[in-house]
């Protein structure tokens, strides 16, 4: 029996018909998964297409040995093949659909070949929107705080809509690991969206019905030519909303505040700087909702577990989402009290000999590490420095002023600094040398075991050993979660 392959322009016709695709539409299609990776996103995409009858070719710059952990989880079938250790031009001319891994830049010459061959370029987010529709999606993005905000917003919604699903850029929940469950439900879906997801969504002129932007700060400048270009990618989450859509924006961040000017939907602002007239705000040690007429207290200090002044913004954003979905204040408070945070984000993983060990491996910018230092250093005496910081790695092309601000925080809160090798570490050291010295500084370490051993030697009872790198993990670890897992394993040996 012959199988009719849908014309490649079929998906193209769906570009503005989000929610109109069905899994069966991919039966018999030639799908090229560009970037299998080790986070699980590419793996979930490949599995899903195979389960729905597509012929799948996986291509990746990494070798089979490097990708074995992912390859071993794919079932062998004659409809699955690999081109690893590099890309081949012919594969991109072969494909009906190319699924672009978020790590692949849109300027890739291989994607240009696919476009000339009339293939459709997708990523997991654009496909998800086409299958599910945009109407029940709460999209969350931002440089910092998006994972915590997305997880907390989902926790708030689950109290009223128990089948709410959380997925996206969060490491353990790729979109295509849950897409079939989403299709069987009508519950809200909270998606954490990276700038790379949003680039493709923007090209296809779609934004989620509810968009949340936590902040925009310098990041990924090794990939974007400037922070303006990076912010433009983030703005795609609201750029294609229309009347009736909702944009939840951080009024304390100049970039997200600028986004409001071009929003065609309703802007719901939030502020942690005691601005009384924004819909969600922090004031007088409490969190308030302002509906335009009356200000109502939603929660009081002590109603939430996650520490740090920066987390106030994340909590306010999640409250705004709950309010928009009609979740009662008492139910929101219940969700706040039960939410203890996410792994790898200022997570206390052990206490040994009265030394606290904290895993904050997802802090990949100087601003994120500065926030962590404030969280664990605030409340000590003026000259009492009780943090041993484990940091460093690749700098991602971030501006020097970010490292200067980090050095200032290190001098204020740290008794010792342990640095991996990398350009980011060199920039931290150069800034530390400009001001009051922090001693000791151990640098150019190659392994986590070396770093933990050094940090342990400086820590005394009452101290905190904080893994908060301020840099990317390129070259030393598989990714930031591997870095965090290695830290946890080393701590278990302490």
Buried (B, 14 or more C-beta within 10 A) or exposed (E): EEEEEEEBEBBEEBBEEBBEBEBEBBBBBBBBBBBBBBBBBBBBBBBBBBEBBBBBBBBBBBEEEBBEEBBEEBEEEEBBEBBBBEBEEEBBBBBBBBBBBBBBEBEBEBBEBBEEBEBBBBBBBBBBBBBBBBBBBBBBBBBBBBBBBBBBBBBBBBBBBEBBBBBBBBBEBBBBBBBBEBEEBEBBBBBBBBBBBBBBBBBBEBBBBBBBBBBBBBBBBEBBEEBEEBBBBBBBBBBBBEEEBBBBBBBBBEBBBEBBEEBBBBBBBBBBEEBEEBBBBBBEEBBBBBEEEEBEEBBEEEBBEBBBEBBBBBBBBBBBBBBBBEBEBEBBBBBBEEBEBBBBBBBEBBEEEEBBBBBBBBBBBBBBBBBBBBBBBEEBEEEEBBBBBBBBBBBBBBEEEBBBBBBBBBBBBBBBBBBBBBBBBBBBBEBBEEEEEBEBBBBEBEEBBBBBBBBBEBBEEEBBBBBBBBBBBBEBBBBBBBBBBBBBEBBEEB
